[in-house]
Amino acid sequence: MSGRNGASDERGRLATDPFEYRITKQGGVLVLRGGRAVMTVGGGNAARLVAALQRADETHAQHLLARASGNYRRGNERA
């Protein structure tokens, strides 16, 4: 799977170093990785992300969080 709707994780980084998230009292989404905050998503984007995360399985949720954080967007980043 690859592309916009079927993002791939060919190197397995999302499985070995997964994202985590917390929903704030204000309705924002705090995206974490390795125990550190990567970014905060707010407003309408946060509402859409929360709705998508509630429907998603674990693998799809990791791809949603990666997309939201801006990581793994192009597929050519190095570790």
C-alpha angles and dihedrals in degrees: 000000000000141000135053100321099030106040114187133217099199094164093050095234095138090056096046097039107022129188121243129199141200128197111225126219089252091057097257125132119234109205114207134185125183090358092301128109111251097181146324122241115204143176122014092346090059092050091052091046093050091050091049093046091052090055096041131092118229096271094048090045090056090053091048091051092046090051092047092050093048093239120132091015098135101025096227101090118123127221 
